[in-house]
Amino acid sequence: LIRILESLAEVTGRVIAWGTLLMVLVTFAVVVLRYALDTGWIAMQESITYLHSLVFMLGAAYTLRHQGHVRVDIFYQKFSERGRAWVNLLGTLLLLFPMMSFIVWISWEYVTESWKVMEGSREAGGLPGVFLLKTLLLLMPVAMMLQGLALLLRSLQIIRGDEHG
């Protein structure tokens, strides 16, 4: 189960990484079109926001998988492997799961209302899928909780002495 959950974050992260390259290329194209050719498209500009959101929201679980989120390492780095497993276990149970659950709870109505009207851009010529963009508010915490479950299970293994993470 741990390997399946971690591979989900891994695959998602690697796919989303290509979104970063695409975002850079689209941004470059927007700048060239605007300043060299004095033209542009709202949809193209909005696509940068969509890509930016995808990269950060769906890349969060990948970042958690690779311990890339900000933490106070003053004490953590000096802990034994078992001590770090306890910190990860408690942090997941007391901080990650409650926070991600809160995000799902507080975003649910906002996202479902957007889906009900198939919300699109307010700008003429903008992208029609604002409801898809808002869906990231639900996908991100779910992905984080799945990766958090993998972290929790791996921490339990280390605490029990079953495996070295």
C-alpha positions in Angstrom: 0.0 0.0 0.0 2.8 2.4 0.9 4.5 1.8 -2.5 1.3 2.3 -4.4 0.6 5.6 -2.5 4.1 6.8 -3.0 4.2 5.9 -6.6 1.0 7.9 -7.2 2.7 11.0 -5.8 5.8 10.2 -7.8 4.0 9.8 -11.1 1.9 12.9 -10.5 4.9 14.9 -9.6 6.9 13.9 -12.7 4.0 14.6 -15.0 3.3 17.9 -13.4 7.0 18.8 -13.7 6.5 19.1 -17.4 3.8 21.6 -16.7 6.6 23.9 -15.4 8.3 23.7 -18.8 5.1 24.4 -20.6 4.4 27.3 -18.3 7.8 28.9 -19.1 7.2 28.4 -22.8 3.7 29.9 -22.8 5.0 32.8 -20.7 7.8 33.4 -23.2 5.3 33.3 -26.0 3.0 35.8 -24.3 5.8 38.2 -23.8 7.1 37.9 -27.4 3.6 38.3 -28.8 2.9 41.3 -26.6 6.1 43.2 -27.0 7.4 42.1 -30.4 4.1 41.7 -32.3 1.8 43.9 -30.2 -0.8 41.2 -29.9 -2.0 38.5 -27.5 -4.8 36.3 -26.3 -6.6 36.4 -23.0 -6.9 32.6 -23.0 -3.2 32.2 -23.5 -2.5 34.5 -20.5 -5.0 32.7 -18.4 -3.4 29.4 -19.3 -0.3 30.5 -17.3 -2.5 30.8 -14.2 -3.9 27.4 -14.8 -0.5 25.8 -15.3 0.9 27.6 -12.3 -2.0 26.3 -10.2 -1.5 22.8 -11.5 2.2 22.8 -10.7 1.8 24.0 -7.2 -1.4 22.3 -6.1 -0.8 18.9 -7.6 3.0 19.0 -7.0 2.5 19.4 -3.2 2.1 15.7 -2.6 5.3 15.0 -4.6 7.1 17.6 -2.5 5.9 15.9 0.7 7.0 12.6 -0.7 10.5 14.0 -1.1 10.5 15.9 2.2 10.7 19.2 0.4 8.2 21.2 2.4 9.5 23.8 4.9 10.1 22.5 8.4 12.1 23.5 11.3 15.1 21.2 11.1 17.0 22.5 14.2 15.8 19.6 16.2 14.5 17.2 13.5 17.9 16.6 11.9 19.5 15.6 15.2 16.8 13.0 16.0 17.3 9.4 15.4 15.4 7.7 12.5 12.8 6.5 15.0 12.5 10.0 16.5 12.0 11.5 13.1 9.4 8.8 12.4 7.5 9.9 15.6 7.6 13.6 14.5 6.3 12.6 11.0 3.6 10.4 12.5 2.4 13.0 14.9 2.7 15.8 12.4 0.6 13.9 9.9 -2.1 13.0 12.4 -2.2 16.4 14.2 -1.4 18.8 11.5 -1.6 17.4 7.9 -4.8 15.5 8.1 -6.8 18.1 10.0 -5.6 20.9 7.8 -6.3 19.0 4.5 -9.7 18.0 5.8 -10.4 21.6 6.6 -9.4 22.7 3.1 -11.8 20.0 1.6 -14.6 21.1 3.9 -14.2 24.8 3.4 -13.8 24.5 -0.4 -16.5 21.9 -1.1 -19.4 24.3 -1.7 -17.2 26.8 -3.5 -16.1 24.1 -6.0 -19.5 22.5 -6.4 -21.2 25.8 -7.1 -18.7 26.5 -9.8 -19.4 23.0 -11.3 -23.2 23.6 -11.2 -22.8 26.6 -13.5 -19.8 25.3 -15.4 -18.1 28.5 -14.5 -15.9 30.1 -17.2 -13.7 33.1 -17.4 -15.1 36.5 -16.8 -12.9 37.9 -19.6 -14.0 37.8 -23.2 -12.0 35.2 -24.9 -10.9 33.7 -21.7 -10.7 30.0 -20.8 -14.1 28.3 -20.2 -12.9 25.9 -17.5 -12.7 27.9 -14.3 -14.6 25.1 -12.6 -11.7 22.8 -13.4 -9.2 25.2 -11.9 -11.3 25.4 -8.7 -11.4 21.6 -8.5 -7.7 21.8 -7.6 -8.8 23.0 -4.2 -10.2 19.5 -3.6 -7.6 17.5 -5.5 -4.6 19.0 -3.7 -5.7 18.1 -0.1 -6.8 14.6 -1.3 -3.4 14.0 -2.9 -1.7 15.3 0.2 -3.8 13.0 2.5 -2.9 10.0 0.4 0.8 10.8 0.6 0.3 11.6 4.3 -1.1 8.1 4.7 2.0 6.7 3.1 4.1 8.8 5.4 2.1 7.7 8.4 2.4 4.0 7.5 6.1 4.2 6.8 6.6 6.0 10.1 4.7 3.2 11.9 7.0 0.7 10.2 10.1 2.5 11.4 8.7 2.9 15.0 7.9 -0.8 15.1 11.3 -1.6 13.7 9.9 -3.3 10.7 11.8 -1.3 8.1 14.3 1.5 7.7 12.8 4.3 5.7 
